[in-house]
Amino acid sequence: MSEEDLFLEEMAGVAPLKREPRARLTRDTKSGDGAARRAAAVGDTTVMNPLVDEGIEPLDAWYVLEFKRPGVQHGVYRKLRMGRYQIEARLDLHRMTVKQAREEVFQFIADALNYGLRTLLITHGKGQRKPDQERSAVLKAYVNQWLQDLEAVQAFHSAQPPHGGTGAVYVLLKKSADKKRENRERFMKGRVQLDN
């Protein structure tokens, strides 16, 4: 007897489960702005994007991006610069307009914060490589400004060559409240807390 015959013999008398019919979801284009309706449904927890999308001068393709907020330890920043932290999420901005990249960067950072991610890589590219144009890295210049404008970004630095070199940037976000609590618990484990 073949495996198929055995299977059919075992399944004889088995009835399929009853399933509710699936509803087909369609977009109602007549009822106005979908984003406004979604925001109202969730209690309007969306934050307006504060990033600018005009007025920033392009940078040189080989310019090294670097930024560190006060309070970030030198050792932490050095490890970030050297690419020694595990990259938890990546965003590639190639072939995007400044307006598209602005939305993507803002949403990417917001999503990373929601998921408790800390180390990111954003690939912005080096711009058009024209020998007659020295400063042609438009997105790079905007990413440099945007990351400094976002309060959640603690530090960033141009990536090491295997990760894109000066065409990409490592980003370090602030710790979430959960991560801070985990660290406190880990460092307090086995220690006796003294009450004065």
N, C-alpha and C positions, 0 to 999 in steps of 0.2 A: 504494500500500500504506500502511495507517495505522500509527501508532506502535505500537499494540497488537499488530498482526500482525507487525511487525518484532521486537518484544520476544519474542513467542511463538516465532517462528522461531529466534531466537538461543538461547532457553532450551530448545529441543527436545533431549532426551537428557541434561539435567542432572537428577541425582538429589538429593533433599534429604539433608542431613547427618543421620546417626543421632544421636539425643539420648538421654541417660540419662533414665529417667522421674523426674519431680519428686516428692520426698517431701513429704507434707503435714505441716506442723508443727502440733501440737496442744499445748495446755497441759494438763499432768497436774496436776489439782487435788487428787489423793489423797495425793501424796507430800510434803506439808508445805510449808514456807515456801520459795518460789522464790528470794527475795532471799538467803536463807542459802545455798542451793545454788549460786547464781551466785557469791557471794563466796568460797565454798570452791573453786570451779572456777578462779577467777582468782588464787587465792593470798591472798585477803582483803586487797586493797590499798585497801579503802574506808576513809574517815576518818569518824568519828562527827561529826555536826553539832553544834558547840558553841554555836550561837546560841539565845538564850532566846526563848520565845514567850508570856511573860506578865510582868506587873509593870512595864510601861513606860507612863508617862503620855502621853496624846495631846498633840500640838503644835498650834499655831495654823496655819491653812492658809497664811498668808503668811510664816511663819517661814523664814528663809534658812538652809539647812544648809551648814555649812562645817567642814572638818577638814583638817589637814595634819600629817603626821608630821615629826619633826625630821630634817633632812637633805634635804628636798625643796626645791629651789631656788625662790626667789621668782618668777623669770621663768616657770618651768614651771607653778607654781601659778596665776599670773596668766593664762597662756594657757588653762589648764583652766577657770578661772572665766569667762573671756570666750567659751568654747566654740570656741576656735580650733583644737583638735585634731580630726582626723577621727574620728568615732564608728565603732568597729570592730564593735560588737555592741550590741543593745538588748534590754531586758527590760521587759515591761509587766505590772504587778501589779494592774491594775484588776480589780475584782470577785473578788479572791482573799481567803480568810480569812488570818489571821495565820499559822496553821500551814502553809498552802499556800505563802504568800509566803516563809516561813522556809526551806522546802526549795528553792524556786525560786532564791532569792538565793544560797544556799550552793552549789547545783549550777552556777548561772550563773557565779559567780566561779571555781569549780574548773575548769569547761570553758574559760573564757577563759584561765586560766593554762596549761592543757594546750595550747591552740592558739597561745600566745605573744601574745595580744591585750593591749593596754595601756590603751586608752581606751574606756570603756563608758558607756551611758546607761541608767539605771533609772528608769522612770516609776512613781511610787508613788501619784500623785493627791494631791488636797488635802483629802480627807475629805468628809464630808457638809456641805454648805453650809447650815447652819441659823443664822438670825440670832440665835437665843437661845443658841446654843452656840458659845463662843469657841474652845475647844480641841477640835477634832473630827478632826484628821488622825492617825488611829491608825497606819496603815501607814507614814506618813512618820516617825513617832517611832521605830518599830521599825527601819526602814531606817537611820536615823541611828545607832542603837546598833549594829546588826549590822555596818555597814561599819567602824565603829571597832574592833569586836571581831575582825575578820578581818585577820590579819597581812599578807596579800598586798596589802591596800588601802593605798596610800601617801597618797592625798588624795582628797577629794570636795568638790563644791560644787553648790548648787542651779543648775539650768540657766538659760540665757537664754530669754526669752519664745518664740522660734520652736521651741524644743525642749521646751517644757512649763513653763517658769518654775519657780515654787516647788513645782510638782507633779511635778518630775523632778529627777534629780541626775546630774551628770557624775562618773564614777569613774575614778581613775588607779591602775592596778595596778603593782606592782614589775616591773622588767625581768627577763625570763627569762635564763638563763645564755647561751643562744644569741644573744639580742639584745645582751647585754653584750659578747660576743666579737665580733660584727659591728661594733659601735661602735668597739671597740679597733682592729680591723683597718682600719676606714675612716679613723680618725684617725692611724694609724701609716703609712698608705700614703704612700710617697715619702720617709719620714723614715728616717734612718739611726740604728739603735740602737747606742749606745756601750757597749762592755763595759769595765768598770773593772778 
